[in-house]
């Protein structure tokens, strides 16, 4: 029956031209169907949600993260599907808000009058050391940094980003992860922001603008992991803290908490005018560990130097004029992201 429904939609002259987005679980026999919908459909990617949540709370290594950051080819590359089949999200209309994700280890649904039995227990959240709201400045600084980490990860991953309204300014539901029945302050939007909330909204806007401006973060095709022209860098390279490509064994290290992602900027596709898509290159460095990490910035064929664009430690999301040369060591704060604009090597070869 479900197959007939899908076939009918694909053949309908109107429906086949609209954006089709599936929440691909609880759909008939077998129920869970992430990655199984046919072409034309896009899907909420809950594997992305769970992987990113686990990484930033320090519960997992990097083994699955590479797939999720680069468009989830393991789920969507078959049958001619492309990266935009993956709707990348960390929060949605149900479950914790982003602020509550970094504020509560457990759901607090007592106001729903079901003895806290309703709502999921699989939140994959981390309260940063204190359950609920606190005045502790160190805990709050970590929570705000984690909010920036989640926003930056979602907005700069290959695929289609989805954000829940209010996450861009730190909306809370007071730990309620099933607030559909609360038509009151629990579920309403509070527009009386604290200064940090205004700062978070500005930060989110600037990272959104970065994605909108640069096609490197909006790839239409999956990466090949090889250069697009002779002598150039790979279209996508995964780097360790030493500035070298990580080994196969590194992917399987459960204690790995740091990862570098180099995006060459060139695309496998063409634009609407059939012109090859060219963009600048970027280096995204992530550290989900509880201590700082020093990254060696890679040289040729990647770049001759780097300019800072995003730093989730400070909340900076503006390109710096200062160039850090390749080969220098760059310190990353615990649980933080740095995004760098990679300046092409002086002798960078021309595309074939």
N, C-alpha and C positions, 0 to 999 in steps of 0.2 A: 504493500500500500504506500509506504513511504517513497519507494522508488518511482512509482507512478506519479506521485505528487511532484517529485523533483523533475522528472521528465516533462511534465506539463508546464512547469514554470520555465524551464529552459526553452521551450518551444513557443511560449506565449509572446506575441510581438511587443507587448507593453512591459510585462514583468521582467523579461530577459534583459531589458535596458536600464533597470533601476539597480541601486546598490542593495545587494542581498547579504544580510549579516545574520549568521546563526549563533544561537547560544546552544552549542552542540552536546548537550547532555540531557538525559531523560527523554530521549526521542525514540520511543518504541522499543522493540526487542534489542537487547544489547545496550540500550540506554546511552552509554558514553561513546560519542562519535567524533571526538576532536581529531582533525586531520582526515576525516573520511567523507566530507561533503564533496560534491562534484564541482568542476570549474563553474565560474560565475559567482559562486558563493564565497563569502569571507566568513571567518569564524572567530568568536571570542576564544582566545588562546589561554586556557587556564593553566597549561603547563608553563607558559611564560610567567603568569602571576605567581605560581608556587615557587618556581626556580629563583626569581628575583627576590621574593620575600625571604626565602631561605638563605640566599647569599648575603643579603644585607643584615640579617640577624645573626650571621656567623654560624649557621647550622649546617653548611655544606661547602664543598669545594667548588671548582670551576667546571666540572665535567659537563654539566648540562648548560651552563651559562653561555658558552660560545654559540651553541645552536640558537638560543633565544635572542641574543643580541644581534645576530646576523640574519634574522628572518625566519628561523625554524624550518630550514630546508628539509630536515628529517621528517617533518610533518606534511609539508606542502609542495615539495618539488615534483612529486609524481603527478601524472595526468595533465601536465602542462600548466599547473598552477604556479603563481609567482608570489614574491614576498608580501604583496598587499593582501594576500589571503589571510595573513595573520593579524588579527586585531590584538595588539599588545596592551595589556592593562595590569594594574596592581590592585586597584579597587574598582567597585562597580556600585550599582544601586542598592544591592544588599551586602551584608557583611560590614566590617569596620570601615570607617572613613580613613583617609591616609593619616590624619593626626592621631586617631585612636589606634591605628596599627603600631605606632611607636610610643603609645602611652599606656596600653593595657596588655597584659599577658592573657587575661581571661575576659570573656564576655560578661557584661553586666546588664542583663535584660530583666531585672526584677520589676521594673515599671510596667512590663508587658503582662504581669499577673499570671505567669505560667511557671512560677517557681524557678525561673532561669533555665528551663528545659528547652525552650525554643531557640532557634538560631544555631548556626554551626559551631562546633567546638574546634574545628580544624582551621584556626585563624593564622597560624604561622607568624604570629606577631611577637614583638619584644618591647617591653616597657622601658628599656634603657636603665633599669635598676630600681625603679619605684613604680608601684601600681597606682595609676591615676594621676591627676594633676598634682603638681608640686611647685614649690617656690625655690627649689634647689637650682642655682644658676648653672652648675655643671651638667646636671641631668637635662635641663631645658636646652642648653647649647647643643648637646648630643642629639636630642630629639629634632631640633630644627635642622641640624646637619643631615640627619637621616631623611627628613622630608625632602631636602634638596637633592639627596642622593637618588631617591625614588623618582622624583620628577625628572631629573636629568637622564636617568637610565631609560625611562619609558620614552621620553621625547627624542632621544638620540639613537634608539634601536631601529634597525631595519624592520619594516612592516608599517602598520597603521597604528599610531598611538591613540589610546582612549583614556580620557581622564574623567573621573566623577566630579560633578560640579561642587565647588567648595574646597576641593583638595588644594587648589592653587593658593588659597589663603588660610589653610589650616582649620577647616570646619570640624567641629566635634559633635558626636552624638552621645557623649558622656559614657562611652564604652558599650553602648547598645548596638549590637550587630544585626538586629532584626526590628528596625524601628518603623515598619510599615504602619503599625497601629497607633503611632504617636503623632497626633496632630497638635503639637505644642512645642515648647522650647527644645525638646530633645531632637526633633527632626527639622525645625525651622532653621533658616539661615540667619545668623547674627551678623549684621553689617557694622556693628560697633567694634572695629578691629583694634587690637593692640599693635604697637609699632612693629613687632616682629612679623605680624601677619601681613601688614602692608609691604614690608621688605620681601616676604616670600612671594607675594603676588607679582612684584616687580621682577624678581629673579625668574619666576616661571615664564613671564612674558618675554624676557630676553632669551631664554633657552628656546622657547617657541619660535622666536624670530630667527634664531640660528638655524633651526631645522628648516624653516620656510625658505631661507635664503640659500641654503647649500644642498644641492642634490646628492652630495655624498651620504647624507643621512636619509635619503628618500630613494633608495635603489629600486629600480623596476624589475631587475633580474637578480637571481641568486649569484653569489660570489663563486669564482672558480678556484681561488687560492693560488693564482699564478699571474705573472705580469701580463698586462694588456699590450705592452710593446717591449721590444728587446732592450734589456738593460735597465728597465724600470722596476719599481717595487711590485710586489704582488697586489692584486686588487684589494685583498684583505689579508693582514698578517697578525698573528697572535704573538705577543711578546711577553717575556718574563722581565723581572726587575733588572736583570743584567743587560737588557736591551737586545737580547738575542731571541730568535723564535723559540717558543717553548717546545719541549720534547713530548713525545706521545705519553710518556710516563707522568708528566706533569699534570695532564688532564685528569688523571685518575688518583691524584694525591688528595685525600679527603681533608687535609689540613691547608690546602692552597687557598689563600684569601686575596691574592693580588693578581691582576691581569691587565695587560696592555692590548689595545685594539687599534691597529693602524688602518685607516681607510684611505686608499690611494686617490679617491676623488673621481677618477675616470669611471665611466659606466659602460656596461655591456650593451646598453640600448642606445636609441636615437630619440630625439624629441619629435614633436608633432610636425616639424618641418624637415624631418629626416636628416638632421644634423647630429653627429655624435655628441653625446653629453659629456662635457668636461667641467670639472670643479676642482677646487683646491683640496689638498690633502690634510688629514687631521689625525691626531693621536689622542686616544681616550685612555686614561690611566685610572684604574679602580683599585681601591684598597679597602676590603671589608674586615680587615683584621683589627685586633684590639691594641695594636702598636703601630708606630710609623714605619714606612717602607721607603727606601731610596731606589728610584728608577734611574738607570742610565739611559739617556736619550739617544736613540739609534741614529747613526750617520747614513751615508750612502748605502743603498739606493733610496733610502727613505727621505732624508732631509739634510740640509746643511745647518738648520737652526729652527727654533720654535718660539712662537709667541703665545702667551697665556690668554685663553678665552674664557674659561669657566673654572672656578675653584669653589667647590661646595663647602670648604672649611670657612672661608670668609664670606661666601655668598656673592662673590664677584662674578659677573657675567658680562664683562666688557673686554674687548681685545686690548691687551697691553702693547705698548710700542717697544718695550724692551725685548730683545732677542736673546734667548738662551742657546748657546751653540750646541750642536750635536756632540755627543760624548760627555757632556756635563751630567752631573748627578742631581736629580730633582727629588726633594723630599716630599712624600705624601703623608699627611696627617692620618691618624687612625680613622677608619670608616669615612672615607672621602673620595671624591672624584676630581680629577683635573683634566680639562680638555685643552689641547694645544693645537694651534694652527701650524702645520708643518711647511716650512719654506723649502721649495724644491732645490735640489743640489744644483750648483752652478753649471755643471756639465750634463744636466739631465738630457737624455736623448729625445729626439722628436718622435712622436707616434708614427708608426708605419702607415 
